[in-house]
Amino acid sequence: MDAITVLVTSVGGNVGQGVVKALRAARQVFHIVGVDMEPLSAGFSFVDAYYTVPRSGAPGFFERLEEIHNREGFEAIYVCSHAELDYFSSQRAELEHQLGASVFANPPEVVAIGRDKLRTAEFLKNTGLPGPATALAVERRAVKHLIEKHGFPVILKPRTGASSLNVFVAKSMKEIAAACTLIPDLIVQQLLPDEKQEYTAGTVSDGEGKVRASIILRRDLLQGTTYRAELVQEDGLTHQVVRIVEALKAVGPCNVQFRLLDGVVYAFEINPRFSGTSGIRYLYGFNDAELVFELLRQSKEIVQPELRPGVVLRYWDEVHIAGATFDDLRAGAVEHRGTQMLLAPALGSVG
């Protein structure tokens, strides 16, 4: 079987590495090209070819992408960082035309809603879907109304934050004011109950925004990342998640994070992209990396996979680069071969 060449961005991060794991576990054989801005990326050890690139959208980025495509001939681009979504989403049509490769990035209007937590809350409200009450922290009247209705504590988070960075729980107006002096552009949000009942859902949608496959995991978090997960198979929850994603009109991958309130799904974050649990889902039989490729690149009909119940526990792992130095890595003088990395005086394929 001939290998299918694909490019995975941001392989230094957990999303990119999760997509690589999923592709390695796929039924089809993939030749994986990894790219990252950071030459000291452990993710480079898990791919078949690797290149350093400028920041997405920066001068020279497209030319570098074109150079890699001319050399590798990849058929698709897996966008694996929220910071890259704006570029790949807005330039998707042009990139697909110029490179002849599929770009797995949601439409700009979908990305815009997912990136901004205030817009996410407004989207849910405007479409009649449940979501936590939300207000801009600087809008005192709206914050006062939210607290009068739902009480303390409340949660404060940046409108465009990620990975639970700069997220606070406030129990008074004084604490809200203090957080606002530290972090600009915060939102105040109703704190949904029972942190032990937090869920993350993954979906795969076709080009018309119809959800073709989904999975729901109950999860425990560590520093904003899922580190323990358990499969949940409840048709009622799945139906509610599908309603959210189809109302959003997502194309390809989407991730919905939610808690339950009286059995109702209250989504507090929507990430219209591959997520950190892409490296977990395939263990349950839900390989969204392969499903998206089949659906959007190969135009295959996909069906809901049969999921395997169980618990997934994450752990840290390390890569040892024998004999290397930081300068070697930054200069591209190290060749990665699986978990074995070898010093290489000159590598034409390494950026």
C-alpha positions in Angstrom: 0.0 0.0 0.0 1.4 3.3 -1.0 1.8 5.8 1.8 -0.3 9.0 1.7 1.8 12.1 2.4 0.3 14.7 4.7 1.6 17.8 6.6 0.9 18.3 10.3 1.5 21.8 11.7 2.8 22.7 15.2 4.1 19.2 16.0 5.8 20.7 19.0 2.4 21.0 20.7 0.1 18.4 22.2 -2.5 18.8 19.4 0.0 18.2 16.6 1.5 15.2 18.4 -2.0 13.8 19.0 -2.8 14.0 15.3 0.5 12.3 14.5 -0.4 9.5 16.9 -3.8 9.1 15.4 -2.4 9.0 11.8 0.1 6.3 12.9 -2.9 4.2 14.2 -5.0 4.7 11.0 -6.0 1.9 8.7 -4.3 3.7 5.8 -0.6 4.3 5.8 0.5 7.9 6.1 3.9 9.5 5.4 3.8 12.4 7.9 5.7 15.7 7.3 5.9 17.8 10.5 6.5 21.5 10.7 7.0 23.8 13.6 8.5 27.3 14.4 10.6 25.8 17.1 13.7 23.8 16.1 13.9 22.3 19.6 10.6 20.4 19.0 10.3 16.8 20.4 7.5 16.4 17.8 10.1 16.2 15.1 11.2 12.8 16.3 7.7 11.3 15.6 7.4 12.2 11.9 8.9 11.0 8.7 10.2 14.4 7.5 10.4 17.7 9.3 11.0 21.4 8.7 11.1 24.6 10.7 8.9 27.3 9.3 8.2 31.0 10.0 5.1 32.0 11.9 2.0 31.3 9.9 1.2 34.4 7.7 4.6 35.9 8.4 6.8 37.0 5.4 8.2 33.9 3.7 5.7 31.5 5.3 3.8 30.7 2.1 7.0 30.4 0.1 8.4 27.9 2.7 5.1 25.9 2.6 5.3 25.9 -1.2 9.0 24.7 -1.1 8.0 21.9 1.3 5.1 20.9 -0.9 7.3 20.8 -4.0 9.7 18.5 -2.1 7.2 16.3 -0.3 4.0 16.4 -2.4 1.7 16.4 0.6 -2.1 15.9 -0.1 -3.5 17.6 3.0 -2.6 20.1 5.8 -3.7 19.3 9.4 -3.9 22.7 11.2 -3.0 21.9 14.8 -2.7 25.3 16.6 -5.4 27.8 17.5 -2.9 30.5 16.7 -2.7 29.3 13.1 -6.4 29.0 12.4 -7.0 32.6 11.2 -4.3 32.3 8.5 -5.2 28.9 7.3 -9.0 29.6 7.4 -8.8 32.9 5.6 -6.3 31.6 3.0 -7.8 28.1 2.6 -9.2 28.5 -0.9 -6.0 30.1 -2.2 -3.7 27.5 -0.5 -5.8 24.7 -1.9 -5.7 26.3 -5.4 -1.9 26.9 -5.3 -0.8 23.7 -3.7 -3.5 21.2 -4.7 -3.7 20.0 -1.1 -6.7 20.0 1.2 -6.5 22.4 4.1 -8.4 21.1 7.2 -9.4 24.4 8.7 -13.0 25.6 9.4 -14.6 28.6 7.6 -13.5 32.0 8.9 -16.9 32.8 10.5 -16.8 29.5 12.4 -13.2 30.2 13.5 -14.2 33.7 14.7 -17.0 32.3 16.9 -14.8 29.7 18.4 -11.8 32.0 19.0 -13.9 34.6 21.0 -15.6 33.2 24.1 -18.0 36.2 24.2 -19.0 35.4 20.6 -19.3 31.8 21.5 -21.8 32.7 24.3 -23.7 35.0 22.0 -23.9 32.4 19.3 -25.4 29.9 21.7 -27.9 32.4 23.0 -28.9 33.6 19.5 -29.5 30.1 18.3 -31.5 29.1 21.3 -28.9 26.7 22.7 -28.0 26.5 26.4 -24.8 28.2 27.6 -23.5 29.8 30.7 -24.5 33.4 31.3 -21.7 35.7 30.1 -20.7 39.3 30.2 -17.7 41.5 29.5 -15.9 42.2 32.8 -15.8 46.0 32.0 -19.6 46.2 31.6 -20.5 46.7 35.2 -24.3 46.7 34.7 -24.2 43.4 32.8 -21.9 41.8 35.4 -24.2 43.0 38.2 -27.2 41.5 36.5 -25.4 38.2 36.0 -24.4 38.0 39.6 -27.9 39.0 40.8 -29.3 36.1 38.8 -26.7 33.4 39.3 -24.7 34.6 42.3 -21.1 34.0 43.3 -18.7 32.4 42.6 -18.2 33.3 38.9 -15.4 32.4 36.5 -13.3 35.0 34.8 -11.3 34.1 31.6 -9.8 36.0 28.6 -12.1 36.3 25.6 -9.5 34.7 23.4 -7.5 32.5 25.9 -6.5 28.9 25.7 -5.4 26.0 28.0 -7.0 27.6 31.1 -4.4 30.4 31.1 -5.4 33.4 33.2 -8.6 31.8 34.4 -9.8 32.9 37.8 -12.7 32.0 40.1 -14.0 35.2 41.8 -16.2 35.3 45.0 -16.7 39.1 45.2 -16.8 42.2 43.1 -13.4 43.2 44.6 -11.9 40.0 43.2 -13.4 40.7 39.8 -11.9 44.2 39.9 -8.5 42.8 40.9 -8.4 40.3 38.1 -9.3 43.1 35.6 -6.3 45.1 36.6 -4.1 42.1 35.8 -5.6 40.8 32.6 -7.3 42.9 29.9 -10.4 41.9 28.0 -11.8 39.4 30.5 -15.3 37.9 30.5 -17.3 37.0 33.5 -19.2 33.8 33.2 -21.7 31.8 35.3 -19.8 29.0 37.1 -21.4 25.8 36.1 -21.6 23.2 38.9 -19.8 20.0 39.5 -16.3 20.2 38.1 -16.1 16.4 38.3 -18.7 16.2 35.5 -16.8 18.0 32.8 -17.0 16.7 29.2 -15.2 17.1 25.9 -16.8 16.1 22.7 -15.3 15.6 19.2 -17.2 15.7 16.0 -16.4 15.3 12.3 -18.7 17.2 9.8 -18.9 17.1 6.0 -18.7 20.0 3.7 -22.3 21.0 4.3 -21.9 21.1 8.1 -23.6 17.7 8.7 -22.1 15.8 11.6 -21.1 12.3 10.4 -19.3 11.0 13.6 -18.9 12.0 17.2 -17.5 11.0 20.6 -18.0 12.2 24.1 -15.5 11.8 26.9 -15.8 12.6 30.6 -12.5 14.1 31.7 -10.3 15.3 34.5 -8.0 18.3 33.8 -4.5 19.1 34.7 -3.4 22.7 33.9 -6.1 23.0 31.3 -5.3 19.7 29.5 -7.2 16.4 29.7 -5.1 13.8 31.5 -7.8 11.2 32.4 -10.7 10.3 30.2 -13.7 7.9 30.2 -15.9 7.1 27.3 -19.6 8.3 27.6 -22.2 6.8 25.4 -25.5 8.6 25.9 -27.7 9.3 22.9 -29.3 12.3 24.7 -25.9 14.0 25.2 -24.8 13.2 21.7 -27.9 14.7 20.2 -27.3 18.0 22.1 -23.7 18.2 21.0 -24.6 17.5 17.3 -27.2 20.4 17.5 -24.5 22.8 18.6 -22.0 21.8 16.0 -24.5 21.8 13.1 -25.9 25.2 14.2 -22.3 26.4 14.1 -21.9 24.9 10.5 -18.5 23.5 11.3 -16.7 21.6 8.5 -14.3 18.8 9.4 -13.1 18.7 13.0 -14.8 20.4 16.0 -14.4 20.1 19.8 -17.1 21.1 22.3 -16.4 21.4 26.0 -19.3 21.3 28.4 -20.8 20.6 31.7 -24.3 19.4 32.6 -27.0 21.4 34.3 -30.0 19.3 35.1 -29.0 16.9 32.3 -28.7 19.7 29.8 -25.5 20.3 27.8 -24.1 23.8 28.6 -21.2 24.4 26.2 -18.6 26.9 27.6 -16.0 26.5 24.9 -16.1 25.5 21.2 -12.8 24.8 19.4 -13.5 24.3 15.6 -10.3 22.4 15.0 -8.5 19.2 16.1 -8.0 19.3 19.8 -5.7 18.0 22.6 -7.9 14.9 22.9 -7.2 13.8 19.2 -4.4 11.8 20.8 -6.8 10.1 23.0 -9.9 9.5 20.9 -8.3 7.1 18.5 -7.7 4.7 21.4 -11.5 4.5 21.7 -11.9 3.8 17.9 -12.6 7.4 17.0 -9.8 8.5 14.7 -10.8 12.0 13.7 -7.6 12.6 11.8 -8.3 9.7 9.4 -12.1 10.3 9.3 -11.5 13.9 8.2 -9.1 12.8 5.5 -11.5 10.2 4.2 -14.4 12.6 4.2 -12.9 15.8 2.9 -9.9 14.6 0.9 -11.0 11.3 -0.5 -14.8 12.1 -0.6 -15.6 8.8 1.1 -18.8 8.2 3.0 -18.0 7.7 6.6 -20.2 6.2 9.4 -20.2 6.5 13.1 -17.4 4.2 14.3 -18.1 1.5 16.9 -16.4 2.9 20.1 -14.5 0.8 22.6 -15.4 1.7 26.2 -12.6 2.3 28.7 -10.4 4.7 30.6 -7.4 6.5 29.2 -4.7 7.8 31.6 -2.0 10.1 30.2 1.6 10.3 31.3 4.8 12.3 30.6 7.4 10.9 28.2 10.8 12.1 27.1 13.1 12.1 24.0 16.8 11.9 24.5 18.9 13.3 21.7 22.3 11.7 22.2 25.3 13.9 21.7 23.3 16.9 20.5 23.3 20.5 21.8 20.8 23.3 21.5 23.0 24.9 18.9 23.0 21.7 16.8 19.2 21.6 16.9 18.8 25.3 16.0 21.2 24.9 13.1 19.4 21.9 11.7 22.4 19.6 12.4 20.4 16.8 13.9 18.5 14.1 12.0 15.5 12.6 13.8 14.8 8.9 13.2 11.8 7.8 15.4 12.9 8.0 19.0 16.6 7.8 17.8 18.0 11.2 16.8 21.4 11.2 15.1 23.9 14.0 14.5 23.9 14.9 10.8 26.5 17.3 9.3 24.2 18.4 6.5 20.5 17.7 5.8 19.1 19.3 2.7 15.5 18.4 3.8 15.8 20.1 7.2 14.8 23.7 7.6 
